[in-house]
Amino acid sequence: MHAAVIAATGLFTPAERVTNAELVEAFNAYVELFNTRNAGEIASGSVQALAPSSVEFIEKASGIKSRYVMNRSGVVDPEVMHPLIPERSNDELSIMAEIGVAAAKDAIARWGKDASQIDAVVCAASNMQRAYPAMAVEIQQALGIEGFGFDMNVACSSATFGIKTAADYIATGSARAVLVVNPEITSGHLNFCDRDSHFIFGDVATAVIVERADDTTGGWDILGTRLKTVFSNNIRNNFGFLNRTAPGSEGAVDKLFVQEGRKVFREVVPMVSEMIVAHAADLGIDPTALKRLWLHQANINMNDLIGRRVLGRDPTPQENVIILDEFANTSSAGSIIAFHRASDDFASGETGLICSFGAGYSAGTVFVRRR
């Protein structure tokens, strides 16, 4: 069996950004249009009037202040309320592969080796823009990588599930270096007309190179990985290839992201906290001595509570990294952004935790130690 390390990470950030104030302005304009156009039905009670949103509500509920998006013009247009991303021809690099390649190139540059030394590509994300051919194979071709690639979807836990898969390939000798790419265009599955969720997501792409420990002196030793899934309907997206076979399903809101937020909070926080503590114990790690937590970036209140339960105290901003104020929820990429942006200050031997959690329910823990 061979030990695995995280050798490098990469990040792609879209050029366009939407602040909470801009998002609220567009949403409230949409609400006014909706209520005006449906005034008769609202008066009769057959249609419920929509309520406006506010910056204060968003920040209190989530801690989010802005998000990056692949297209802002449609998102902030009250007559559109979704990103406008033109379809590309089959001969062009798809947009999901494009941002995945950008993040991968950043990681490869930091790695300092040639892409030809990568043996496999895993595209792990919450949504795939098509069923096949796999996005991973398209990314593999664009980077000139031989070997194999495949797509993986475990919602917001996709990145840690991908790292676990890569580490297993390294351990068994199936590969010496694996590229895990997380292209997340989550604005595409977000219902911007829903007050309770229109602010949640942002777009980004991250990449992680997992390498055989014998092949490098740098990076991060992967001390242990653990995955868990428990079925729940509390976070769901019913969009899929069978939608067209169900008469009358067109436009149904459950074909976009939907969640029961309070239930998710009550059920996921204890599940993840207990999983982290138990995994640390099995590895002989004192969780209260971890230098840093790089948690999934869904909600600041969830992260604060998980941090307190794991560390046994109120975590400092340096111990429990928050990037969702700038990026919003970027699904599987969130914990990797946090790790990518807040890990350079670690000394050799210091340990931290990359952790994701989300729909499924799913959760993944990756304990790492600076080499």
Stockholm file with secondary structure:
# STOCKHOLM 1.0

chainA/1-371         MHAAVIAATGLFTPAERVTNAELVEAFNAYVELFNTRNAGEIASGSVQALAPSSVEFIEKASGIKSRYVMNRSGVVDPEVMHPLIPERSNDELSIMAEIGVAAAKDAIARWGKDASQIDAVVCAASNMQRAYPAMAVEIQQALGIEGFGFDMNVACSSATFGIKTAADYIATGSARAVLVVNPEITSGHLNFCDRDSHFIFGDVATAVIVERADDTTGGWDILGTRLKTVFSNNIRNNFGFLNRTAPGSEGAVDKLFVQEGRKVFREVVPMVSEMIVAHAADLGIDPTALKRLWLHQANINMNDLIGRRVLGRDPTPQENVIILDEFANTSSAGSIIAFHRASDDFASGETGLICSFGAGYSAGTVFVRRR
#=GR chainA/1-371 SS CCCEEEEEEEEECCSEEEEHHHHHHHHHHHHHHHHHHTHHHHHHTSSCCCCCCCHHHHHHHHCCCEEEESCCTTTTCTTTCSCCCCCCCTTSCCHHHHHHHHHHHHHHHHHTSCGGGCCEEEEECSCCSSSSSCHHHHHHHHHTCCSEEEEECCGGGHHHHHHHHHHHHHHHTSCSEEEEEEEEEGGGGCCTTCTTTTTSBCEEEEEEEEEEGGGCSSSEEEEEEEEEECCCSSEECCCSTTGGGSTTCTTCGGGSCEECHHHHHHHHHHHHHHHHHHHHHHHTCCGGGCSEEEECCSCHHHHHHHHHHHHSSCCCTTTBCCCHHHHCBCGGGHHHHHHHHSCTTCCTTCEEEEEEEETTTEEEEEEEEEC
#=GC SS_cons         CCCEEEEEEEEECCSEEEEHHHHHHHHHHHHHHHHHHTHHHHHHTSSCCCCCCCHHHHHHHHCCCEEEESCCTTTTCTTTCSCCCCCCCTTSCCHHHHHHHHHHHHHHHHHTSCGGGCCEEEEECSCCSSSSSCHHHHHHHHHTCCSEEEEECCGGGHHHHHHHHHHHHHHHTSCSEEEEEEEEEGGGGCCTTCTTTTTSBCEEEEEEEEEEGGGCSSSEEEEEEEEEECCCSSEECCCSTTGGGSTTCTTCGGGSCEECHHHHHHHHHHHHHHHHHHHHHHHTCCGGGCSEEEECCSCHHHHHHHHHHHHSSCCCTTTBCCCHHHHCBCGGGHHHHHHHHSCTTCCTTCEEEEEEEETTTEEEEEEEEEC
//
